[in-house]
Amino acid sequence: MTFPHDAHGVTHIDCDTCVVRGLACHDCVVTVLLGPPPELTIDDEERAALDALAAGGLVPPLRLVTPCDTPVQEPPAATG
């Protein structure tokens, strides 16, 4: 699973911008480990560790969903 990160490989987790906040908080690794923080920053090694724990069923996976800058629209279906 990949998540957006900066040029240094750091993922910034801000629950305030998570699209599924409230819907998935109960099953998110951030909530399980720390409760709902305003923002959490993890690096690639920490993210890999969380992924390994989630893959082993020890914690739920990260459920971070970030909003898109612009909505993606499907082209209209061809009729005819």
N, C-alpha and C positions, 0 to 999 in steps of 0.2 A: 504494500500500500504506500502510495507517495502523497506527500503533503507539500504545499507551497513553502519555500524557504528562501532566505536571502543568499547573497553571493558567498557568504561564509558558511553556508549549510545550516543556518539556525532557523528553526521554525518558531514563529511567534504565535502563541495561542491566546486569543482574546475572546473570552466567552461572550462578551457583549456584541461581537460581530458574527458569531456562529449562527448560520441560517436555521439550524435545528435546535437552538437553545430552548430549553423548556421541554421539548419533545424527546430529546435523546440524553438529557443530562443524567438521568437515573442510570444509564447504561454506558457512560463515558468514563474512560480511565482517569481523566482529570478529576472528576467528582469523586471517584472511588479513592484516589490517593490523597487528594487535598481538599475536597469540598469545592464548591463553585468559586474559583478565584476570578478577579477582574481581568487578569492577564497572566499568562505563564509563558516563559521562553525556555525552549529546550533545544539542545544542539543535536547534530546527527547521531552521535553516540547514544545520547539519552533516548532519542526517538527509536533507534534500533533496539535498545534494551526494552522499551515499552512494547515494540512490535513483537519481540521474542516472548515476552511475558504473555501477551495477548494470544500469540500463536499456540502457546502451551496451555491456554485456558485458565491462566492464573489471574488475569485481570481482563476487563472488557477492553475492546480496541478503542483507539482514539476516534471519536465521532465528529471531529471538526469539519464543518462545511462552511466554506467562505463564499460570500456573494460574488456573482459575476459583475464586471463593470457594465456590460451591456447585455441585455437578454439575447439569447440565441433563438432565432425564428426559423422554423422549418419552411422550405419553399412550398407554395401551394401545390396540392396534388393535381396532376394532369387529368383533364377530363376530355372526353371526346369520343 
